[in-house]
Amino acid sequence: MKLYPVFLLMAFVTVLIPGPGVVMTLTNSLSYGLRGTFGGILGIAFGAFVVAAISSTSVGVILATSALAFTILKPRNGS
């Protein structure tokens, strides 16, 4: 509990810093207009959905503790 204020500060700073998704969306909107941004926005939303689904189903814990499960699900190079 002694480090909780540091955690809150770091969480606050992280929320304020725009990530690559925000930068990509702004770049696409300036370059291609509103219609050109929808693909990126949908991709970011789908990625967030996948991360939330993995977190809520505890698949992340399984992947972190099982080398076999991680090996089966990790992307393969060149395929």
Backbone bond lengths (Angstrom), bond angles and torsions (degrees), N, CA, C in turn:
res aa  C-N    CA-C-N  psi(-1)  N-CA   C-N-CA  omega(-1)  CA-C   N-CA-C  phi
1 M - - - 1.455 - - 1.520 112.17 -
2 K 1.335 117.45 -16.67 1.460 119.27 -179.64 1.525 111.29 -68.08
3 L 1.314 117.41 -28.73 1.458 120.91 -177.80 1.525 113.49 -94.78
4 Y 1.306 117.40 3.95 1.463 120.41 -178.12 1.528 112.63 -60.06
5 P 1.336 120.84 -42.17 1.473 119.19 176.07 1.531 112.95 -61.05
6 V 1.317 117.33 -34.61 1.461 120.54 176.95 1.529 109.74 -66.79
7 F 1.328 116.38 -41.55 1.462 120.66 176.18 1.525 111.05 -59.44
8 L 1.324 116.98 -46.67 1.458 120.40 179.51 1.523 111.58 -61.85
9 L 1.320 117.48 -40.34 1.466 121.07 178.27 1.525 110.45 -63.51
10 M 1.310 117.05 -46.06 1.464 120.52 -179.96 1.529 111.47 -65.21
11 A 1.316 118.08 -38.53 1.459 121.34 176.92 1.522 110.51 -64.15
12 F 1.320 117.08 -41.42 1.462 121.99 179.44 1.530 110.35 -63.63
13 V 1.318 117.26 -45.33 1.465 121.39 179.67 1.527 110.77 -64.80
14 T 1.321 117.10 -39.95 1.459 121.16 178.93 1.521 111.39 -62.37
15 V 1.316 117.02 -39.22 1.461 120.62 179.49 1.531 110.54 -67.51
16 L 1.311 117.79 -33.60 1.463 120.83 -178.45 1.526 113.82 -74.75
17 I 1.325 117.98 -26.96 1.461 121.51 -176.96 1.533 109.00 -82.67
18 P 1.339 117.04 124.06 1.473 117.69 178.94 1.519 110.78 -70.98
19 G 1.301 115.09 137.98 1.455 120.41 180.00 1.513 111.51 -90.07
20 P 1.319 117.24 -176.97 1.460 120.79 -178.06 1.533 113.29 -64.62
21 G 1.324 117.07 -29.06 1.465 119.55 177.32 1.517 112.04 -65.71
22 V 1.318 116.50 -40.51 1.465 120.77 178.79 1.525 109.70 -67.35
23 V 1.324 116.90 -43.68 1.460 120.54 179.81 1.531 110.46 -63.09
24 M 1.338 117.22 -42.63 1.460 120.26 178.56 1.525 111.25 -63.47
25 T 1.323 117.14 -42.63 1.457 120.84 -179.71 1.524 110.75 -64.07
26 L 1.314 117.40 -43.67 1.467 119.90 177.86 1.524 111.52 -64.20
27 T 1.322 117.27 -42.60 1.465 120.86 179.15 1.522 111.00 -62.77
28 N 1.330 116.65 -45.61 1.470 119.77 179.04 1.516 111.86 -65.34
29 S 1.314 117.85 -37.64 1.461 119.09 -179.59 1.523 111.31 -68.03
30 L 1.326 116.76 -36.45 1.470 119.34 177.60 1.528 111.50 -73.12
31 S 1.326 117.19 -33.89 1.469 120.59 -177.27 1.526 112.79 -84.20
32 Y 1.338 117.53 -40.43 1.461 120.95 -170.44 1.524 114.82 -118.71
33 G 1.301 118.14 -5.11 1.456 120.61 -179.04 1.514 112.51 83.23
34 L 1.312 115.02 -173.36 1.462 120.95 -175.11 1.526 112.24 -62.47
35 R 1.326 117.69 -43.17 1.466 119.90 -178.04 1.525 112.01 -66.03
36 G 1.322 117.69 -31.67 1.445 121.36 -178.39 1.517 114.59 -75.00
37 T 1.306 117.00 -10.10 1.460 119.93 -178.26 1.523 113.32 -94.21
38 F 1.311 118.29 -15.26 1.462 120.54 -172.94 1.522 113.39 -61.69
39 G 1.330 118.58 -39.19 1.461 120.41 179.75 1.520 111.64 -61.11
40 G 1.327 116.28 -45.33 1.456 120.39 178.90 1.517 112.35 -65.77
41 I 1.312 116.09 -41.69 1.470 120.37 179.70 1.531 110.25 -63.41
42 L 1.327 116.23 -44.11 1.472 119.41 178.76 1.528 110.94 -65.31
43 G 1.332 117.36 -37.70 1.459 120.50 177.91 1.521 112.22 -63.82
44 I 1.339 116.24 -43.48 1.464 120.42 178.17 1.522 110.62 -64.29
45 A 1.336 116.46 -42.74 1.466 120.23 179.49 1.526 111.15 -64.26
46 F 1.345 116.94 -40.77 1.465 120.20 178.85 1.523 110.77 -65.82
47 G 1.326 116.62 -41.15 1.464 120.15 177.22 1.523 111.76 -61.60
48 A 1.327 116.72 -42.92 1.466 120.52 177.51 1.535 110.63 -63.05
49 F 1.330 116.08 -38.10 1.464 120.56 177.66 1.532 110.90 -63.49
50 V 1.328 117.22 -43.08 1.464 121.37 179.73 1.530 110.25 -63.16
51 V 1.334 116.54 -44.91 1.472 119.89 178.76 1.529 110.50 -62.13
52 A 1.334 117.17 -42.50 1.470 120.57 178.72 1.526 110.95 -64.20
53 A 1.334 116.76 -39.57 1.469 120.04 179.52 1.523 110.92 -66.02
54 I 1.326 116.59 -41.78 1.467 119.63 178.34 1.522 110.27 -64.20
55 S 1.321 116.49 -41.79 1.468 120.16 -179.83 1.522 111.83 -65.76
56 S 1.320 116.62 -42.21 1.459 119.23 -175.53 1.524 113.21 -75.21
57 T 1.308 117.77 -20.53 1.461 119.85 -179.44 1.526 113.06 -100.83
58 S 1.309 117.24 3.92 1.466 123.57 178.83 1.521 113.52 65.13
59 V 1.317 118.25 18.16 1.459 120.86 177.11 1.525 109.66 -64.24
60 G 1.326 117.11 -33.41 1.461 120.67 178.07 1.515 112.35 -59.85
61 V 1.330 117.08 -39.46 1.462 121.05 178.13 1.521 110.10 -65.97
62 I 1.319 116.38 -41.92 1.466 120.23 178.53 1.523 110.29 -62.30
63 L 1.349 116.71 -45.24 1.457 120.15 -179.73 1.518 111.93 -65.48
64 A 1.323 117.03 -34.45 1.464 120.42 -179.49 1.527 112.05 -73.15
65 T 1.318 117.60 -28.58 1.468 120.26 -175.62 1.526 113.61 -101.50
66 S 1.321 118.01 -15.63 1.463 120.55 -177.50 1.531 109.86 -116.59
67 A 1.313 116.40 110.64 1.468 120.85 177.93 1.529 110.68 -63.96
68 L 1.316 117.90 -35.87 1.456 121.54 -179.82 1.533 110.75 -64.83
69 A 1.342 116.81 -47.09 1.467 120.13 179.89 1.531 110.54 -62.94
70 F 1.330 117.01 -40.37 1.457 120.72 178.66 1.526 110.66 -63.67
71 T 1.326 116.89 -43.62 1.461 121.28 -179.52 1.526 111.04 -63.75
72 I 1.315 116.88 -38.25 1.468 120.63 -179.71 1.528 110.84 -67.74
73 L 1.318 118.23 -40.50 1.456 121.30 -174.24 1.520 115.47 -90.86
74 K 1.319 119.14 -14.02 1.464 119.60 -176.97 1.518 109.83 -72.21
75 P 1.352 117.06 147.86 1.464 120.31 178.93 1.528 110.95 -65.02
76 R 1.297 115.38 146.57 1.459 120.83 178.40 1.521 109.29 -99.36
77 N 1.309 117.68 138.94 1.457 121.96 177.70 1.515 110.34 -72.61
78 G 1.344 114.99 134.30 1.458 120.11 175.85 1.518 115.37 80.15
79 S 1.323 118.78 7.33 1.464 118.19 179.64 1.505 111.20 -126.84
